Amino acid sequence: MKRIRALSLIMSLIMVLGMLTGCSSEGSGTGSSDPRKKYEGTTLNVLLKTGYETSAITEYKEEFEAATGITLNVEIYDEATLRDKFILDCNTQKGYYDVVATQFWYMPQYINSGWLEGLNEYNTNQSDEEWNSLEYISDSALGMFKDSEGELFSTCVSCTGGVLIYRKDLFEKHNIPTPETTEDVLEAAKILKEKEPDVYPFVARGDSTSGSFGTSAGWAWAYGASVLQEDGSVTCNAPEMKAAMSNFVSLMQDYSSEDAAAMGWDTMSELYRQGKAAMNFDMNGFVSTYASEDVSSVVGQIDCTLIKGEDGKTAQWMYGEGLGISSFSENKDAAWLFLQWRNSLEVTKKEVADGIRFDFPDTRIYETEEYKEKTQSIEFFVSKLPEIIDSIDSTYWPSTEKFEKIAEAFQQEISISIAGEKSVEEALNDAQKAVESVVK
Amino acid sequence: MKEKGFMRLMTFPALIVFLIFGIYPTIQAFINSFTEYNMTESTDKKFIGLQNFIQMFTEARFWQALGRTIIFVGLSVLLSYFIGLCISLLLDKVNKMRNFYRIIYLIPMIIAPTISALNFKFMYNYNFGIINKVLNILGIASIDFLGNPSVSLYASMAIDIWAGVPLAVLILLAGLESQSGEVKEAAMIDGANRFQTLLYITLPLLKKFSVIVIIFRIMDAMKAYEIISLVTGGGPGTASETLNIYISKVGFSWFEMGFASALGIFTLYFIMLFANIAIKKTKIFSEEGKYEN
């Protein structure tokens, strides 16, 4: 009995000690004069999405931990799971996650719900001179992560535009000029279908998920069409949208793989990397993938270009991913230090050296010798990057809390039309009704 | 008396777990179903009476999803039962390597639905999938399993059938092994052929086992989520969207918890109604005197 009591007493003491030491929210530091060591002992829970933006964190996190004494507990999920986890964490207000990867299309929802910490004050008062790179990131890239009053809620880790990637070897072989418009793409597809029967002339995302909305909505913008207008009115069945989607659906139905209505980014890129497709419209991030000898069989055979539509606007595939700090985090200062490190030129240079990616929102990297040397083989792409980034136009994007529902309602109809179940006109009329009911 | 008290005490932890994880969420979902509650909006829950149910019953998408669920469950259960029956009849006749075959047929049941779904997604791929490669070798044109709205639901169903057959084999084979050979021999002596013996002796004696298979498979198929979600995502459009997929979209893509709860409560009662009818009609528990009590 005495032993049990003694054991209980020891256990209680351990628990009390544990609570006293564990309750401190942010690491107390070691008293070191190094400002980066101020949060030593802190553990940051970081919620990330799969993709090349995340690779740098998993590859170099030990270096951050060594420099700051902060431990990173990284969780990586697909986009939908990441969002689920963040929303559930915010609803419980526990603040388990300190840092979260933010896709720009969810920013209105996250900002309006008050789930992300504003970063302007941190940027002004707690800037790490060497690591902070915000001033070198363009306003258009940072704009995706700001509210209407200019408060920044995420740092911009990646920012991509839409490009048509094409097989220059096949284009040269058949004397097809580089496409400049959506109509040129259709014309090129017609020739390729006839001359290269073993290659799909065109591939793009066509499945019914919101992840494919960027393709059809971006193509529509080349015709000046968008799902929502600035005043909130729905214009899914406007004449310019019909013209845009007729062109796009025709490409997907007649010049793409039979399963185009189920094609996501994965199957699309697989076809292209295996040399089974001649043209691919998507975000510019895919260019470096297709140019990588490790995963692609079309290295040295590709080029990319911007495409304009009837309205003279550039077809878009805008994507922006950032890192934000949860409003409920108890380690916000340490999290801010991490955000600065992630976007630092030091990490960016490492990403280039290791070939993780070559498109960055921090424009300083493009002038470095390391970058120029490393990107010699994809000079065709990096030389166009400034033009691609300049072409990004976010006005077409439905920046609303209901983005997910609107995007899905529209894309489902486009997918069904690609599958041949509905005409473009029918699909767009149904999309109009569906999106209107969401907006109401 | 003491022993009874002790036994009750032993069931207490299970009861607590059931109350917390079974009853409490159901009650909470029931309450939520009468509210407007979106987890992505900062506003509180708002009581809206039967509006969620009215929206549900007046929405074409709900009825379409329900229709697909009925087709999915009906065909999946019937086909997995029929295939399971054929395999178990064959296995019952096999003497050599009997255990080997049994283990082989159990493999689909052991594999996690997520893994099966991802494997099948690759196998179904129009350009790279092995199924189309085999079809091409046989001189048959490739089938667009995932992008054709008329096929995608059945493509998902085929996986559910593949995963459900082992359960049917397991139970029906046990039923066949428990049957006495004497009755069948007597029938043969009386002039019955093999087919007649199967139809009038073997199958009626298997009734109880068949009912168990069907009830278990109905519950399984009604719960099918991972397979459809990972293989077709409910698409193209909403061509393969069943109730479970729709609920998950409403709940975890749009975070409209009030409406998702209404859909969930409907589905719960729908399954209970199905199970109740099946149990009553087949009197599966009444023979044991359990159900009627």
Interface residues (C-beta under 8 A of the other chain):
Chain A: A80 D84 I87 L88 N91 Q109 N112 S113 G114 G206 D207 S208 T209 S210 S257 E258 D259 A260 A261 A262 M263 T267 E270 L271 K276 E401 E404 K405 E408 Q412 E413 S415 I416 I418 A419 E421
Chain B: M39 T40 E41 S42 N125 Y126 N127 F128 S142 D144 F145 L146 G147 N148 P149 S152 T232 G233 G234 G235 P236 G237 T238 A239 K249 F252 S253 W254 F255
